[in-house]
Amino acid sequence: GWAIVQLAERFPRIRCVGVDVEPYSIELARQLIADRGLADRCEARVLSAGRLAEDGAYDLATSFLVVHEIPPEEKADVFVAVARALAAGGSFLIFDEVYPETDEALRMMPSRFAALAQWYELTWGNRVNTRTELHALCERAGLRITEETSFSRFYIGAATKA
């Protein structure tokens, strides 16, 4: 719930809905929302990755360090669910680790930290994607990358629904 609370506190005219598959995380988020007095503009829901929210209801979906935590076999379905939840012209903001595209890039700082991150993620059954793989997931879901940049070893991309 930290992300939606931070957004709601800084942008008082927005309404935020946070989703997670893990009930305890949602319980903590709901308590934080109540403690901050934001229940009128923030909501936390337990939802499956395949059904994130109402169809076409959202202008913006965000994912902060989540994509690499999604089981590899479920990622395509999650991206489709995000696209389905977005209104036409809505955007999906992705902030996540990326794995370097080449061996040369892997040897350079700060991207070589991705090798360590990938090792840890693989031990848990997760996988850090490359930039190209993230683009493909967006494209297959009907989202078009409209802006992107990086911050240290992290990828930041905005994908827009037509």
N, C-alpha and C positions, 0 to 999 in steps of 0.2 A: 503493500500500500504506500510505501514511501514515494514512489514516482507520482502517483495520482494526487497524493496530498500536496506534494511540492508544486505540481502544476496548478492545482486548484487554488492554493494560497497565493501564487504569483499572478494568476490570471483569473480574477474574480467573476468573470462573465462566462466561464466555461463549465461544462458538466463532464465528469470523468467516470468511466466504468473500468474497473480493473478485473481481470480474469486470471484464474490459475486452476490447475488440475488438482492441486494439493489443498485439502480442506483446512489444515492448520494454518497455512499461509493466509488464507482468506479470513480465518478467525482473527489473526493478528492485524490484518489490514482493516477489518471492520472496527476493531477496538481503536486503532489509530485514527480512523475517520471520525469516530464518535468523540475521542479525546480532543481532537482539533476543532470540533463543532462544524464539520463539513458534511453531515449526513444528508443535507438538502441538495448537495451538488456532487457527492461522490458515492459510489457504490462498488462493492467488491462481490464477485460471484464465483462460485465453483462451476466451471464449465469444462467440457472435454475439448480436446484440441480440434476435433472434427466439427464442432458446432460452437463457435465462439460467441456469437451474439445475433441480434436481429439483422435480417438482410437489409442492406443499404441504409443503415441507420447512423453511420458514423462518418465524420469528416476526416478524422485522423486516427490511425492505430499506431501504437508505438511498441517497440520491442527492444528493451535494454538488456543486453547480455543474456538473451533467452534462446536465440536460434540454435546456438551450439548445444543447448541442453535438451532440445527436442530429439527424441529417438530418430535416427536417420530414415527409417521406413515410414515415419509419420510426417516428415517435413513438408512434402509436396501437398498433403491434405491440409496441413495447417495454413500454408500460404493461400490455398484456395479458400479456406474458411475466412481468412482475413480479407481477401478480396471480396468475398460475398457480403461481409459485414460493412464494407465501405460504400458510401454513396458515390454516385458518378462524380468523378473529379476529386474524390478523396485520396488521401495519401497514407502510405505505410512507411513509417520511419524506422529504419533498422540501425541499431548501434550494437555491434558485436565484434568478436575477434574474427580474424580471417587468417587462413593458412596461406603462406606465400605460393605464388603460381610457379616459381622456378627454384631450382637448387641454389642458383646465385642469390636470389632474393632471400632465401632461407638463411644464408650465411651472413646477412647484413643485419645490423641493429636498427630498429628494435624488433624487426619481424622474426628474428631467430628465437625470440621468446615463444613464438607460436609452436615450435617443436615441443617444448616442455608442456605448454597448454594442451596440445594435441595428445601427448602421451597420457596425461592425467584424464582427459576427457574419454579417450579410448578405453581406459581401465574401467570407466563407469558405463560404457556402452554408447557414449556420445561421440560426435564428430564435429570438428571445426571445419567449416566450408571455406573454399577459396572464393574470391570475388566473382569469378566466372560462374561458379556454382550458385551463388546467391542471385546473380542476374538470371540464370536459367530458371531457378525456382520462381522468381517474380514473373518472368515471361510466361511460363506454363500456367500461372494462376491468373493471367490477364492483367498483369501490372507492368508498367513501363518505368524503368529507372529514369528519373528526371533530373536528379541532382545527386552528387556524391562527393565525398572527401574522406580524409583519414585523420585520425588523431592517434599519434603514436602507432601502436600495432593494431588499432581498432578501425573498423570500417563504419562509415556513416553514410547511409544511402536513403534517398526518398524515392519511393515507387508510387506512381499515380495510376488510379483506375480510370479507364476511358469512360 
